[in-house]
Amino acid sequence: VCHCCLVQIDGRHKRRACQTQVRPGMQVQTEVNRIVAAQEVL
């Protein structure tokens, strides 16, 4: 499993978007500093 799809979901960091079921009202952020840094390391 790669970590290219790491996102922040509902305030929780380092969640894999590819393994997360979408729900109404879910807040997904991709441009969070912690997430971008984690993607660059991998």
Distance bins in CASP14 RR format, pairs under 12 A and 6 or more apart:
PFRMAT RR
TARGET T0000
AUTHOR 0000-0000-0000
RMODE 2
METHOD distances of the structure
MODEL  1
1 16 1 0 0 1 0 0 0 0 0 0 0
1 18 0 0 0 0 1 0 0 0 0 0 0
1 19 1 0 0 1 0 0 0 0 0 0 0
1 42 0 0 0 0 0 1 0 0 0 0 0
2 16 0 0 0 0 1 0 0 0 0 0 0
2 17 0 0 0 0 0 1 0 0 0 0 0
2 18 0 0 0 0 1 0 0 0 0 0 0
2 19 0 0 0 0 0 1 0 0 0 0 0
2 38 0 0 0 0 0 1 0 0 0 0 0
2 39 0 0 0 0 1 0 0 0 0 0 0
2 42 1 0 0 1 0 0 0 0 0 0 0
3 14 0 0 0 0 1 0 0 0 0 0 0
3 15 0 0 0 0 0 1 0 0 0 0 0
3 16 1 0 0 1 0 0 0 0 0 0 0
3 17 0 0 0 0 0 1 0 0 0 0 0
3 18 0 0 0 0 1 0 0 0 0 0 0
3 19 0 0 0 0 0 1 0 0 0 0 0
3 35 0 0 0 0 1 0 0 0 0 0 0
3 36 0 0 0 0 0 1 0 0 0 0 0
3 37 0 0 0 0 0 1 0 0 0 0 0
3 38 1 0 0 1 0 0 0 0 0 0 0
3 39 1 0 0 1 0 0 0 0 0 0 0
3 40 0 0 0 0 0 1 0 0 0 0 0
3 41 0 0 0 0 1 0 0 0 0 0 0
3 42 1 0 1 0 0 0 0 0 0 0 0
4 16 0 0 0 0 1 0 0 0 0 0 0
4 17 0 0 0 0 1 0 0 0 0 0 0
4 18 0 0 0 0 1 0 0 0 0 0 0
4 30 0 0 0 0 0 1 0 0 0 0 0
4 35 0 0 0 0 0 1 0 0 0 0 0
4 36 0 0 0 0 0 1 0 0 0 0 0
4 38 0 0 0 0 0 1 0 0 0 0 0
4 39 1 0 0 1 0 0 0 0 0 0 0
4 40 0 0 0 0 0 1 0 0 0 0 0
4 41 0 0 0 0 0 1 0 0 0 0 0
4 42 1 0 0 1 0 0 0 0 0 0 0
5 14 0 0 0 0 0 1 0 0 0 0 0
5 15 0 0 0 0 1 0 0 0 0 0 0
5 16 1 0 1 0 0 0 0 0 0 0 0
5 17 1 0 1 0 0 0 0 0 0 0 0
5 18 1 0 1 0 0 0 0 0 0 0 0
5 19 0 0 0 0 1 0 0 0 0 0 0
5 20 0 0 0 0 1 0 0 0 0 0 0
5 28 0 0 0 0 0 1 0 0 0 0 0
5 30 0 0 0 0 1 0 0 0 0 0 0
5 35 0 0 0 0 0 1 0 0 0 0 0
5 38 0 0 0 0 0 1 0 0 0 0 0
5 39 0 0 0 0 1 0 0 0 0 0 0
5 42 0 0 0 0 0 1 0 0 0 0 0
6 12 0 0 0 0 0 1 0 0 0 0 0
6 13 0 0 0 0 1 0 0 0 0 0 0
6 14 1 0 1 0 0 0 0 0 0 0 0
6 15 1 0 0 1 0 0 0 0 0 0 0
6 16 1 0 0 1 0 0 0 0 0 0 0
6 17 1 0 0 1 0 0 0 0 0 0 0
6 18 0 0 0 0 1 0 0 0 0 0 0
6 19 0 0 0 0 0 1 0 0 0 0 0
6 20 0 0 0 0 0 1 0 0 0 0 0
6 28 0 0 0 0 0 1 0 0 0 0 0
6 29 0 0 0 0 0 1 0 0 0 0 0
6 30 0 0 0 0 1 0 0 0 0 0 0
6 31 0 0 0 0 0 1 0 0 0 0 0
6 32 0 0 0 0 1 0 0 0 0 0 0
6 34 0 0 0 0 1 0 0 0 0 0 0
6 35 1 0 1 0 0 0 0 0 0 0 0
6 36 0 0 0 0 1 0 0 0 0 0 0
6 37 0 0 0 0 1 0 0 0 0 0 0
6 38 1 0 1 0 0 0 0 0 0 0 0
6 39 1 0 1 0 0 0 0 0 0 0 0
6 40 0 0 0 0 0 1 0 0 0 0 0
6 41 0 0 0 0 0 1 0 0 0 0 0
6 42 0 0 0 0 1 0 0 0 0 0 0
7 13 0 0 0 0 1 0 0 0 0 0 0
7 14 0 0 0 0 1 0 0 0 0 0 0
7 15 1 0 1 0 0 0 0 0 0 0 0
7 16 1 0 0 1 0 0 0 0 0 0 0
7 17 1 0 1 0 0 0 0 0 0 0 0
7 18 0 0 0 0 1 0 0 0 0 0 0
7 19 0 0 0 0 0 1 0 0 0 0 0
7 20 0 0 0 0 1 0 0 0 0 0 0
7 22 0 0 0 0 0 1 0 0 0 0 0
7 26 0 0 0 0 0 1 0 0 0 0 0
7 27 0 0 0 0 1 0 0 0 0 0 0
7 28 1 0 1 0 0 0 0 0 0 0 0
7 29 1 0 0 1 0 0 0 0 0 0 0
7 30 1 0 1 0 0 0 0 0 0 0 0
7 31 0 0 0 0 1 0 0 0 0 0 0
7 32 1 0 0 1 0 0 0 0 0 0 0
7 34 0 0 0 0 0 1 0 0 0 0 0
7 35 1 0 0 1 0 0 0 0 0 0 0
7 36 0 0 0 0 0 1 0 0 0 0 0
7 38 0 0 0 0 0 1 0 0 0 0 0
7 39 0 0 0 0 1 0 0 0 0 0 0
8 14 1 0 0 1 0 0 0 0 0 0 0
8 15 1 0 0 1 0 0 0 0 0 0 0
8 16 0 0 0 0 0 1 0 0 0 0 0
8 17 0 0 0 0 1 0 0 0 0 0 0
8 20 0 0 0 0 0 1 0 0 0 0 0
8 26 0 0 0 0 0 1 0 0 0 0 0
8 27 0 0 0 0 1 0 0 0 0 0 0
8 28 1 0 0 1 0 0 0 0 0 0 0
8 29 1 0 1 0 0 0 0 0 0 0 0
8 30 1 0 0 1 0 0 0 0 0 0 0
8 31 0 0 0 0 1 0 0 0 0 0 0
8 32 1 0 1 0 0 0 0 0 0 0 0
8 33 0 0 0 0 0 1 0 0 0 0 0
8 34 1 0 0 1 0 0 0 0 0 0 0
8 35 1 0 1 0 0 0 0 0 0 0 0
8 36 0 0 0 0 0 1 0 0 0 0 0
8 38 0 0 0 0 0 1 0 0 0 0 0
8 39 0 0 0 0 0 1 0 0 0 0 0
9 15 1 0 1 0 0 0 0 0 0 0 0
9 16 0 0 0 0 1 0 0 0 0 0 0
9 17 1 0 0 1 0 0 0 0 0 0 0
9 18 0 0 0 0 0 1 0 0 0 0 0
9 19 0 0 0 0 0 1 0 0 0 0 0
9 20 1 0 0 1 0 0 0 0 0 0 0
9 21 0 0 0 0 0 1 0 0 0 0 0
9 22 0 0 0 0 1 0 0 0 0 0 0
9 23 0 0 0 0 1 0 0 0 0 0 0
9 25 0 0 0 0 0 1 0 0 0 0 0
9 26 1 0 0 1 0 0 0 0 0 0 0
9 27 1 0 0 1 0 0 0 0 0 0 0
9 28 1 0 1 0 0 0 0 0 0 0 0
9 29 1 0 0 1 0 0 0 0 0 0 0
9 30 0 0 0 0 0 1 0 0 0 0 0
9 32 0 0 0 0 0 1 0 0 0 0 0
9 35 0 0 0 0 0 1 0 0 0 0 0
10 20 0 0 0 0 0 1 0 0 0 0 0
10 22 0 0 0 0 0 1 0 0 0 0 0
10 23 0 0 0 0 1 0 0 0 0 0 0
10 25 0 0 0 0 1 0 0 0 0 0 0
10 26 1 0 0 1 0 0 0 0 0 0 0
10 27 1 0 1 0 0 0 0 0 0 0 0
10 28 0 0 0 0 1 0 0 0 0 0 0
10 29 0 0 0 0 1 0 0 0 0 0 0
11 26 0 0 0 0 0 1 0 0 0 0 0
11 27 1 0 0 1 0 0 0 0 0 0 0
11 28 0 0 0 0 1 0 0 0 0 0 0
11 29 1 0 0 1 0 0 0 0 0 0 0
11 32 0 0 0 0 1 0 0 0 0 0 0
11 34 0 0 0 0 0 1 0 0 0 0 0
11 35 0 0 0 0 0 1 0 0 0 0 0
12 20 0 0 0 0 1 0 0 0 0 0 0
12 26 0 0 0 0 0 1 0 0 0 0 0
12 27 0 0 0 0 0 1 0 0 0 0 0
12 28 0 0 0 0 0 1 0 0 0 0 0
12 29 0 0 0 0 0 1 0 0 0 0 0
12 32 0 0 0 0 0 1 0 0 0 0 0
12 34 0 0 0 0 0 1 0 0 0 0 0
12 35 0 0 0 0 0 1 0 0 0 0 0
13 29 0 0 0 0 1 0 0 0 0 0 0
13 30 0 0 0 0 0 1 0 0 0 0 0
13 32 1 0 0 1 0 0 0 0 0 0 0
13 33 0 0 0 0 0 1 0 0 0 0 0
13 34 1 0 1 0 0 0 0 0 0 0 0
13 35 1 0 0 1 0 0 0 0 0 0 0
13 36 0 0 0 0 0 1 0 0 0 0 0
13 37 0 0 0 0 0 1 0 0 0 0 0
13 38 0 0 0 0 1 0 0 0 0 0 0
13 39 0 0 0 0 0 1 0 0 0 0 0
14 20 0 0 0 0 0 1 0 0 0 0 0
14 29 0 0 0 0 0 1 0 0 0 0 0
14 32 0 0 0 0 1 0 0 0 0 0 0
14 34 1 0 0 1 0 0 0 0 0 0 0
14 35 1 0 0 1 0 0 0 0 0 0 0
14 36 0 0 0 0 0 1 0 0 0 0 0
14 37 0 0 0 0 0 1 0 0 0 0 0
14 38 1 0 1 0 0 0 0 0 0 0 0
14 39 0 0 0 0 1 0 0 0 0 0 0
14 41 0 0 0 0 0 1 0 0 0 0 0
14 42 0 0 0 0 0 1 0 0 0 0 0
15 21 0 0 0 0 0 1 0 0 0 0 0
15 26 0 0 0 0 0 1 0 0 0 0 0
15 27 0 0 0 0 0 1 0 0 0 0 0
15 28 0 0 0 0 1 0 0 0 0 0 0
15 29 0 0 0 0 0 1 0 0 0 0 0
15 30 0 0 0 0 0 1 0 0 0 0 0
15 32 0 0 0 0 0 1 0 0 0 0 0
15 34 0 0 0 0 0 1 0 0 0 0 0
15 35 0 0 0 0 1 0 0 0 0 0 0
15 38 0 0 0 0 0 1 0 0 0 0 0
16 28 0 0 0 0 0 1 0 0 0 0 0
16 35 0 0 0 0 0 1 0 0 0 0 0
16 38 0 0 0 0 0 1 0 0 0 0 0
16 39 0 0 0 0 0 1 0 0 0 0 0
16 42 0 0 0 0 0 1 0 0 0 0 0
17 26 0 0 0 0 0 1 0 0 0 0 0
17 28 1 0 0 1 0 0 0 0 0 0 0
17 29 0 0 0 0 0 1 0 0 0 0 0
17 30 0 0 0 0 1 0 0 0 0 0 0
17 35 0 0 0 0 0 1 0 0 0 0 0
17 39 0 0 0 0 0 1 0 0 0 0 0
20 26 0 0 0 0 1 0 0 0 0 0 0
20 28 0 0 0 0 1 0 0 0 0 0 0
22 28 0 0 0 0 1 0 0 0 0 0 0
28 35 0 0 0 0 0 1 0 0 0 0 0
29 35 1 0 0 1 0 0 0 0 0 0 0
29 36 0 0 0 0 0 1 0 0 0 0 0
30 36 0 0 0 0 1 0 0 0 0 0 0
30 38 0 0 0 0 0 1 0 0 0 0 0
30 39 0 0 0 0 1 0 0 0 0 0 0
31 37 0 0 0 0 0 1 0 0 0 0 0
31 39 0 0 0 0 0 1 0 0 0 0 0
32 38 0 0 0 0 1 0 0 0 0 0 0
32 39 0 0 0 0 0 1 0 0 0 0 0
33 39 0 0 0 0 0 1 0 0 0 0 0
33 40 0 0 0 0 0 1 0 0 0 0 0
34 40 0 0 0 0 0 1 0 0 0 0 0
34 41 0 0 0 0 0 1 0 0 0 0 0
35 41 0 0 0 0 0 1 0 0 0 0 0
35 42 0 0 0 0 0 1 0 0 0 0 0
36 42 0 0 0 0 0 1 0 0 0 0 0
END
